[in-house]
């Protein structure tokens, strides 16, 4: 559950005179709960003398490879701060704990996704309320930021003569909430409803929450992931009446996607968000050419001064808004090649694994997973939070662990009590 309550644990010495979240180590309430769950899990496993599962072995080895690469890049960074590096390593180990808990089914994958979807639906309601009221709702105890007309440095845009504050939920930025909602929307296709129309209601709530973020990168991610599923399944719907609802949803979504793009302005290339990203891409490349062996995982902002052509304001100290460039810059030539090769192998394995041996329902689940991965990769072209925020990294590990367990044994993963309408139609037509 993405609760943003946190405590500053360590601030590395970098001599800028202000606090930067990307050069600091924060302890989140989510991580404390995760550690408590892991301790209880290992105590129980020792007591009952049961073997700890690692999920699908190739995925586990890939995960260890990624973690080892990130850890080595931190130790080899030109910026040496032992405490900072040690705490980053502890964050990486926390991700491994998350993976182990999921593949060992401390909660079933269906329960994990159900908690995630309901949590994000609550976030969506909060975001919609924030946009309608144009101020915070009063959930600061859960990490809700202070929003209002007088608040500085919050995400807003001009629409006609009005200035509109975007929906945050309890996240630190609307784009992060948007990305989470995209993943939960696609996961909702695997949701087992308890009452009639529950899945449809949750999807509708999350979709309006996504609109409230006005996040173009998130909308693009959902568009690409959703279109991929549409290309797989729409041609297979033989009856016209079965095509009406999917076609209506696609038309509605496309119209809303265009609205979100235009609501932020028609002149996209002069949009500050776009120009800042382009400048960030250039800065990242400059940093890579200066440090071709990498600056170290989570060290990007520590080196910005050395390559930036202009004086930086406090809010300019943030990672490049592109996960691939960020990986290249932080891990260097060798590290990024290892990371990209492992990720490509994982995506390929998900796409090809047992394609001919799966039933229609299991194949549907696998394709939903693949569309989620494609949506994440699309968003990663324009944002960095999947690697730089604690919640973003946990979300990646959650999906990675569920895919690993699914690849190991798809029969026992995500048993859908009531098949999704699309899945049921396809099975019936066969």
C-alpha positions in Angstrom: 0.0 0.0 0.0 1.7 3.2 -1.1 1.7 5.2 2.2 4.2 8.0 2.0 4.9 8.4 5.7 8.7 8.6 6.0 11.6 9.6 8.3 14.9 11.1 7.1 17.7 8.7 8.1 20.8 10.0 6.4 21.8 13.1 4.4 25.0 12.7 2.5 27.4 15.6 2.6 27.4 17.4 -0.7 27.8 21.0 0.3 24.7 22.6 -1.4 23.1 24.0 1.7 19.6 22.4 1.2 18.0 18.9 1.5 17.6 16.9 -1.7 15.4 13.7 -1.6 17.7 12.0 -4.1 20.8 12.5 -2.1 19.1 11.4 1.2 18.0 8.1 2.6 14.4 7.9 3.9 12.8 5.2 5.9 9.2 4.6 4.8 6.4 3.1 6.9 5.9 0.6 4.1 9.5 -0.6 4.5 9.0 -1.1 8.2 5.9 -3.2 7.6 7.8 -5.1 4.9 10.7 -5.9 7.3 8.3 -7.0 10.0 6.5 -9.3 7.6 9.9 -10.8 6.5 11.0 -11.4 10.1 7.8 -13.2 11.0 8.0 -15.2 7.7 11.5 -16.5 8.4 10.7 -17.3 12.0 7.7 -19.4 10.8 9.7 -21.1 8.0 12.4 -22.1 10.5 9.8 -23.4 13.0 8.0 -25.6 10.5 11.2 -26.5 8.6 9.8 -25.7 5.2 12.1 -24.9 2.3 12.0 -21.2 1.1 10.9 -20.9 -2.5 12.8 -18.7 -5.0 10.2 -18.6 -7.7 11.2 -19.4 -11.3 14.9 -20.0 -11.0 15.9 -18.0 -14.2 14.0 -14.9 -12.9 15.6 -15.2 -9.5 19.0 -15.4 -11.0 18.2 -12.4 -13.2 17.0 -10.4 -10.1 20.2 -11.3 -8.2 22.2 -10.2 -11.3 20.5 -6.8 -11.4 20.9 -6.3 -7.6 24.6 -7.2 -7.8 25.2 -4.8 -10.7 23.5 -1.9 -8.8 25.4 -2.7 -5.6 28.8 -2.9 -7.4 28.2 0.4 -9.2 27.5 2.0 -5.8 30.8 0.7 -4.3 32.8 1.8 -7.4 31.2 5.3 -7.6 33.7 8.3 -7.9 31.7 9.7 -4.9 32.7 7.8 -1.8 30.4 7.8 1.2 30.4 4.5 3.0 27.3 5.1 5.1 25.3 6.3 2.0 26.4 3.2 0.0 25.6 0.9 2.9 22.1 2.3 3.3 21.5 2.1 -0.5 22.5 -1.6 -0.3 20.0 -2.1 2.5 17.3 -0.7 0.2 18.3 -3.2 -2.5 18.1 -6.1 0.1 14.6 -4.8 1.0 13.5 -5.4 -2.6 14.8 -9.0 -2.3 12.7 -9.5 0.8 9.6 -8.3 -1.1 10.3 -10.8 -3.9 10.8 -13.7 -1.4 7.5 -12.9 0.4 5.5 -12.9 -2.8 6.9 -16.0 -4.5 6.5 -17.9 -1.2 2.8 -16.9 -1.2 2.7 -15.3 2.2 -0.3 -13.8 0.4 -1.6 -15.3 -2.8 -0.9 -13.3 -5.9 -4.6 -12.6 -6.3 -4.7 -11.2 -2.8 -1.6 -9.0 -3.4 -3.2 -7.6 -6.5 -6.6 -7.2 -4.8 -5.0 -5.1 -2.0 -3.0 -3.1 -4.6 -6.1 -2.4 -6.8 -8.3 -1.4 -3.9 -5.6 0.8 -2.5 -5.1 2.5 -5.9 -8.8 3.0 -6.2 -8.8 4.9 -2.9 -5.9 7.0 -4.2 -7.9 7.7 -7.4 -10.9 9.0 -5.3 -8.5 11.2 -3.3 -6.9 12.6 -6.5 -10.3 13.4 -8.1 -11.4 15.2 -4.9 -8.1 17.2 -4.9 -8.7 18.3 -8.5 -12.4 19.2 -7.8 -11.6 21.1 -4.6 -8.1 22.4 -5.7 -6.6 21.8 -2.3 -5.5 19.0 0.0 -8.2 16.9 1.6 -6.5 16.5 5.0 -4.7 13.1 4.8 -1.3 14.5 5.6 -0.9 11.7 8.2 -0.7 9.3 5.2 1.7 11.5 3.3 -0.6 13.7 1.3 1.3 16.8 0.2 0.1 20.3 1.0 -1.8 21.5 -2.0 -3.4 24.9 -2.6 -3.3 28.1 -4.6 -0.5 29.5 -2.4 1.6 26.3 -2.3 4.9 26.6 -4.2 6.4 24.1 -6.6 3.4 21.9 -7.0 2.3 20.4 -10.4 -0.3 22.6 -12.1 -1.1 24.0 -15.5 -3.1 26.7 -17.2 -6.3 25.9 -18.9 -7.8 29.0 -20.4 -7.9 31.6 -17.7 -7.8 29.0 -14.9 -4.8 27.4 -13.1 -5.5 23.7 -12.3 -3.8 21.8 -9.6 -3.2 18.2 -10.6 -4.2 15.2 -8.5 -1.5 13.8 -6.2 -3.3 11.3 -4.0 -0.7 10.7 -1.2 2.2 10.6 -3.7 4.9 13.1 -4.2 4.0 13.9 -7.8 0.9 13.3 -10.1 3.1 11.4 -12.6 3.9 8.8 -10.0 0.3 8.3 -9.1 -0.5 8.1 -12.8 2.0 5.4 -13.4 0.7 3.4 -10.4 -2.9 3.7 -11.7 -1.9 2.5 -15.1 -0.5 -0.7 -13.6 -3.5 -1.2 -11.3 -5.9 -0.6 -14.2 -4.2 -3.4 -16.2 -4.0 -5.6 -13.1 -7.8 -5.1 -12.7 -8.3 -7.4 -15.7 -7.1 -10.2 -13.4 -9.2 -9.1 -10.5 -11.7 -11.6 -9.0 -14.9 -9.7 -8.2 -16.8 -10.4 -5.1 -20.0 -8.7 -6.2 -21.6 -8.0 -9.5 -20.0 -5.1 -11.6 -17.3 -4.7 -8.9 -14.5 -5.0 -11.5 -16.1 -2.4 -13.8 -16.7 0.0 -10.9 -13.0 -0.2 -9.8 -11.8 0.3 -13.4 -14.0 3.3 -13.8 -12.8 4.8 -10.5 -9.1 4.3 -11.4 -9.6 5.7 -14.9 -11.1 8.9 -13.6 -8.2 9.0 -11.0 -5.8 8.7 -13.9 -7.5 11.6 -15.7 -7.1 13.7 -12.5 -3.4 13.3 -12.6 -3.2 14.8 -16.1 -0.1 12.7 -16.6 0.7 12.4 -20.3 3.4 9.7 -19.8 1.0 7.6 -17.8 -1.8 8.0 -20.3 0.6 7.0 -23.1 1.7 4.0 -21.2 -1.9 2.8 -20.7 -2.6 3.6 -24.4 0.2 1.4 -25.6 -0.5 -1.4 -23.2 -4.2 -1.3 -23.9 -3.7 -1.2 -27.6 -1.5 -4.2 -27.4 -4.2 -6.3 -25.8 -6.7 -4.9 -28.3 -4.5 -6.1 -31.2 -4.4 -9.6 -29.7 -8.1 -10.0 -28.9 -10.3 -7.7 -30.9 -9.8 -9.6 -34.2 -10.8 -12.9 -32.5 -14.2 -11.6 -31.4 -16.4 -13.1 -34.0 -19.8 -11.7 -32.9 -20.5 -8.0 -33.5 -22.2 -7.5 -30.1 -19.0 -8.8 -28.4 -17.0 -6.1 -30.2 -19.3 -3.2 -29.2 -18.0 -2.7 -25.6 -14.3 -3.0 -26.3 -14.6 -0.7 -29.3 -16.6 1.8 -27.2 -13.9 1.7 -24.5 -11.1 2.2 -27.0 -12.9 5.2 -28.6 -13.6 6.7 -25.2 -10.1 6.2 -24.0 -8.6 7.7 -27.2 -10.8 10.8 -26.9 -9.8 11.2 -23.2 -6.1 10.7 -24.1 -6.3 13.5 -26.7 -8.1 15.7 -24.2 -5.3 15.2 -21.6 -2.7 16.1 -24.3 -4.6 19.2 -25.4 -5.5 20.3 -21.9 -1.8 20.8 -21.1 -1.3 22.9 -24.2 -1.2 22.4 -28.0 2.4 23.7 -28.4 4.0 20.6 -26.9 7.6 21.4 -27.9 7.5 24.7 -26.0 6.0 23.0 -22.9 8.3 23.5 -19.9 7.9 19.8 -19.0 9.1 18.7 -22.5 12.0 21.3 -22.7 13.2 20.3 -19.3 13.2 16.6 -20.2 15.2 17.4 -23.4 17.7 19.4 -21.4 17.9 16.5 -18.9 18.6 14.1 -21.7 21.5 16.2 -22.9 22.9 16.6 -19.4 22.7 12.8 -18.9 24.7 12.2 -22.0 27.3 14.7 -20.9 27.5 12.9 -17.6 27.9 9.6 -19.3 30.7 10.8 -21.5 32.5 12.3 -18.5 32.0 9.1 -16.4 31.7 6.3 -18.9 32.1 3.7 -16.1 29.1 5.1 -14.2 28.6 7.4 -11.3 26.9 4.7 -9.1 23.3 3.6 -8.5 21.3 6.5 -6.9 24.3 8.9 -7.3 23.0 10.8 -10.3 22.1 14.1 -8.7 25.5 14.3 -6.8 27.2 14.8 -10.2 24.8 17.3 -11.8 26.9 20.4 -11.0 29.9 19.0 -12.8 28.1 18.7 -16.2 25.3 21.3 -16.1 25.9 24.3 -18.3 23.8 26.6 -16.1 23.4 27.3 -12.4 20.9 24.9 -10.9 18.1 25.7 -8.5 17.3 23.3 -5.7 14.4 21.7 -7.6 16.6 21.1 -10.6 18.6 18.5 -8.7 16.7 15.4 -9.8 17.5 12.4 -12.0 17.0 12.4 -15.8 13.4 11.6 -16.8 14.3 8.5 -18.7 15.1 5.2 -16.9 17.3 3.9 -19.8 19.5 7.0 -19.8 19.6 7.0 -16.0 20.7 3.3 -16.0 23.4 4.1 -18.6 24.7 7.1 -16.6 24.7 5.4 -13.2 25.8 1.9 -14.1 28.2 2.9 -16.9 29.0 0.9 -20.0 29.4 -2.5 -18.6 26.8 -2.3 -15.9 24.1 -1.0 -18.2 24.9 -3.7 -20.8 24.4 -6.3 -18.1 21.2 -4.7 -16.8 19.7 -4.2 -20.3 20.6 -7.8 -21.3 18.9 -9.2 -18.2 15.8 -7.1 -18.7 15.5 -8.1 -22.4 15.9 -11.7 -21.4 13.2 -11.4 -18.8 10.7 -9.8 -21.2 11.5 -12.3 -24.0 11.0 -15.2 -21.5 7.6 -13.8 -20.5 6.5 -13.4 -24.1 7.6 -16.9 -25.3 7.4 -19.1 -22.2 5.0 -22.0 -22.7 2.9 -20.1 -25.2 1.6 -23.3 -26.8 1.1 -25.1 -23.5 -1.1 -22.6 -21.7 -4.9 -22.7 -21.6 -6.8 -19.7 -23.0 -7.3 -18.2 -19.5 -3.6 -18.6 -18.6 -2.6 -17.2 -21.9 -4.8 -14.2 -21.2 -3.1 -13.6 -17.9 0.3 -13.9 -19.5 -0.6 -11.3 -22.1 -1.9 -9.0 -19.4 1.5 -9.3 -17.7 3.2 -8.6 -20.9 1.1 -5.5 -21.6 1.9 -4.3 -18.0 5.6 -4.6 -18.8 5.2 -2.7 -22.1 3.3 0.0 -20.3 6.1 0.3 -17.7 8.8 0.5 -20.5 6.8 3.2 -22.2 6.4 5.3 -19.1 10.1 4.8 -18.4 11.0 6.8 -21.5 9.7 9.9 -19.8 9.9 9.4 -16.1 12.4 8.0 -13.5 10.4 7.0 -10.5 10.4 3.3 -11.1 14.1 3.4 -10.1 14.4 6.4 -7.9 11.4 6.2 -5.6 11.0 3.6 -2.9 7.4 2.9 -3.9 8.3 2.7 -7.6 11.0 0.1 -6.9 8.6 -2.0 -4.7 6.0 -1.9 -7.5 8.5 -3.2 -10.0 9.5 -6.0 -7.7 5.9 -6.9 -7.0 5.2 -7.3 -10.7 8.5 -9.1 -11.2 7.8 -11.6 -8.4 4.3 -12.4 -9.6 5.5 -13.0 -13.1 8.3 -15.2 -11.7 5.8 -17.3 -9.8 3.5 -17.5 -12.8 6.3 -18.7 -15.0 7.2 -21.4 -12.5 3.6 -22.7 -12.2 0.8 -20.9 -14.1 -1.8 -23.3 -12.8 -1.7 -22.0 -9.3 -1.2 -18.3 -10.0 -4.1 -15.8 -10.0 -7.1 -18.2 -10.0 -9.9 -16.0 -11.4 -13.2 -17.0 -9.7 -15.2 -15.3 -12.4 -13.4 -15.1 -15.8 -13.0 -11.7 -17.4 -15.8 -11.2 -20.0 -13.2 -11.1 -22.8 -11.5 -14.2 -21.6 -14.8 -16.0 -21.2 -16.0 -15.0 -24.7 -12.8 -16.3 -26.3 -13.0 -19.6 -24.4 -16.7 -20.1 -25.4 -16.0 -19.4 -29.0 -13.2 -22.0 -29.1 
